[in-house]
Amino acid sequence: MRLLLEKIVEYGLSDHIRNLVEDAQRHLGYRSPYRGGRTLTDLLRQAHTGARAEDDQDTAERLEDALSYATHAMLAPDLEIKYQLLGGARGRHANALTTFGSLFAALVADKARTFLDDHPQANRDDLACLQQPPVQGRSGHLSAGGEAGRSGFAADGMSGRSAQTPDGR
């Protein structure tokens, strides 16, 4: 609720409605996530009525959603999705996933650049070969995608035996 009220103020509203929303924020306080009750719903109704009277339909809709949440007519996940409110554990989880994704993308791009610098004649298929999981050959060396590794053998994949590569190595 606190995040939604902050978002409503952030979107912009008149001074009168801002004061009513800030009253609701002060009532919520910052210590207990459970403080609300009839006083909160009354404050939200006053702000909603004021926004409608000022013909601020966007703010009125947001305050109506806040009131729906306060009266348990709207669920928290719906509110979080609609207003992109990600606080607490969900926000940290989303930030961690975003960070992980960007670090992984940077790593993949770096590996691709290094491969292309080392192999200037490489084509798209050669680069795609890097994405295949390694296969262990008979000598214990790993090779990418069944291609020949240091041992000169590629895994057969069917019988568990290794076969020579087409060029006879």
C-alpha positions in Angstrom: 0.0 0.0 0.0 2.8 2.4 0.9 4.5 1.8 -2.5 1.2 2.5 -4.3 0.6 5.7 -2.5 4.1 6.8 -3.2 3.6 6.0 -6.9 0.3 8.0 -6.9 2.1 11.1 -5.5 4.9 10.5 -8.0 2.5 10.5 -11.0 1.4 14.0 -9.9 -1.8 15.4 -8.5 -3.2 18.6 -7.1 -2.1 20.0 -3.8 -5.4 19.2 -2.1 -5.4 15.6 -3.2 -1.7 15.3 -2.4 -2.4 16.4 1.2 -5.1 13.8 1.5 -2.8 11.0 0.2 0.0 12.2 2.5 -2.5 11.9 5.4 -3.1 8.3 4.4 0.6 7.7 4.2 1.2 9.2 7.7 -1.6 7.0 9.0 0.1 3.9 7.6 3.3 4.9 9.3 6.6 3.2 8.6 6.9 0.5 11.2 3.9 -1.8 10.9 2.8 -3.1 7.5 -0.7 -3.9 9.0 -1.8 -0.5 10.1 -4.8 0.7 8.2 -8.4 -0.1 9.1 -11.4 2.2 8.9 -9.3 5.3 9.2 -7.2 4.4 6.1 -10.3 3.6 4.0 -11.9 6.8 5.1 -8.8 8.8 4.1 -8.6 7.0 0.7 -12.4 7.6 0.1 -11.9 11.3 0.8 -9.0 11.5 -1.6 -10.9 9.5 -4.2 -14.0 11.8 -3.9 -11.7 14.8 -4.2 -10.0 13.5 -7.3 -13.4 12.8 -8.9 -14.6 16.3 -8.0 -11.5 17.8 -9.6 -12.1 15.7 -12.7 -8.7 13.9 -12.3 -9.8 10.5 -13.6 -6.4 8.9 -13.6 -5.7 9.8 -9.9 -9.3 8.7 -9.0 -8.7 5.3 -10.7 -5.4 4.8 -8.8 -7.1 5.8 -5.5 -10.0 3.5 -6.3 -7.4 0.7 -6.7 -5.8 1.6 -3.4 -9.2 1.5 -1.7 -9.9 -1.9 -3.4 -6.7 -3.2 -2.0 -7.3 -1.8 1.5 -10.7 -3.5 1.5 -9.3 -6.8 0.2 -11.2 -6.5 -3.1 -7.9 -6.4 -5.1 -5.1 -8.8 -4.5 -1.5 -7.6 -4.0 -0.1 -9.4 -7.1 -2.7 -7.7 -9.3 -1.8 -4.3 -7.8 2.0 -5.0 -8.2 1.6 -6.0 -11.8 -0.7 -3.1 -12.7 1.5 -0.4 -11.2 4.9 -2.2 -11.4 5.3 -2.2 -7.7 8.2 -4.4 -6.7 9.2 -3.8 -3.1 10.7 -6.0 -0.4 11.7 -9.5 -1.3 10.1 -9.4 -4.7 11.9 -6.3 -5.7 15.2 -7.7 -4.5 14.5 -10.9 -6.4 13.6 -9.0 -9.6 16.8 -6.9 -9.3 18.9 -10.0 -8.7 17.4 -11.7 -11.8 18.0 -8.6 -13.9 21.6 -8.3 -12.7 22.2 -12.0 -13.4 20.7 -11.7 -16.8 22.8 -8.7 -17.8 26.0 -10.3 -16.4 25.3 -13.6 -18.3 24.7 -11.6 -21.5 28.0 -9.7 -21.1 29.8 -13.0 -20.5 28.3 -14.6 -23.6 29.1 -11.5 -25.7 32.7 -11.5 -24.4 33.2 -15.2 -25.2 31.7 -14.7 -28.7 34.1 -11.7 -29.3 37.1 -13.7 -28.0 36.2 -16.6 -30.3 35.7 -14.4 -33.3 39.0 -12.6 -32.6 40.8 -16.0 -32.4 38.9 -17.4 -35.5 38.4 -14.5 -38.0 37.1 -16.9 -40.7 34.4 -18.4 -38.3 30.8 -18.4 -39.5 27.5 -18.5 -37.6 27.5 -22.3 -37.3 31.0 -22.2 -35.7 29.8 -19.7 -33.2 26.6 -21.7 -32.5 28.9 -24.7 -31.8 30.1 -22.9 -28.6 26.6 -23.2 -27.2 26.4 -27.0 -27.3 27.3 -28.9 -24.2 30.7 -30.5 -24.1 31.0 -34.2 -24.8 33.6 -36.4 -23.2 35.7 -38.5 -25.6 37.5 -41.7 -24.9 40.7 -40.1 -23.6 38.8 -38.0 -21.1 39.2 -34.7 -22.9 36.1 -32.6 -23.4 35.1 -31.4 -26.8 32.2 -29.1 -27.9 29.1 -30.7 -29.5 30.8 -34.0 -30.4 33.5 -32.4 -32.5 37.1 -33.6 -32.2 38.9 -32.4 -29.0 42.6 -32.7 -28.2 42.3 -36.5 -28.4 41.3 -36.4 -32.1 38.1 -38.4 -31.3 34.5 -37.4 -31.1 31.9 -39.1 -29.0 29.7 -41.6 -30.8 26.7 -40.7 -28.6 24.9 -44.0 -29.4 27.1 -46.8 -28.1 29.2 -44.9 -25.7 32.2 -45.6 -28.0 34.3 -43.0 -29.7 34.7 -42.8 -33.4 37.4 -41.1 -35.5 36.5 -37.8 -37.2 35.8 -37.7 -40.9 39.3 -36.3 -41.7 40.9 -39.5 -40.3 42.5 -38.0 -37.1 
